[in-house]
């Protein structure tokens, strides 16, 4: 009887160890990311600074970005007004999607331009179409890669990512390039749904806490300046080049 119980316990222990081994794979060779086979269905199984990276919203969901209710839900004009942009500021909208924010930002920058960056050519096609339809000249679409937004060094005053950073599959590499692209007094703005609030009806991996955002930005040498919480459901986090 005792031997049978002991054998059962050993069997359970071995199964637990095997499940653990299958659930977590060793860190990637650069030791920046961890890969896990057991993960959230909303994530890609890749973890950075303890956070699982969310799946990317594809171009087939473009209409979601342009939904009329977004004006009420996110109050984009209040967000843009809070940035206090100078008319000559060069702004990079990273993860621009359909250009929803790029075109709103462009209205504030009559003497400059917005660099609308996305890794999906289909999104850039939409931006080009809207540009031509509305005769907008100060929005420049740029095709980025998973590791590089393709911006020249010391070329931008502000990089903004609205509901996009949490989907970057290579956040460390992208942000290193963004830091290089910032002018000496340049800033990074992250706009993310507040994960601290469980009542915000957004999938968990598509939200971020202030603490996590500060942790990840500090990993690439960005200093937290402030967090503004006037938006209905999102943080507006501001960082500066150290």
Secondary structure, DSSP 4 states (H G I P E B T S, - for coil): -HHHHHHHHHHHHHHHHHHHHHH-EEEPTTSSEEE-SS--TTEEEEEETTEEEEPPPPGGGHHHHT-TTHHHHH-HHHHHHHT---TT--EEEET-TTTHHHHHHHHT-TTS-EEEEES-HHHHHHHHHHHHHHT--SEEEEE--SS-----TT-EEEEEEES-GGG-TTHHHHHHHHHHHEEEEEEEEEEEEETT-TTS-S-GGGEE-HHHHHHHHHTTTEEEEEEE--SSSEEEEEEEE-
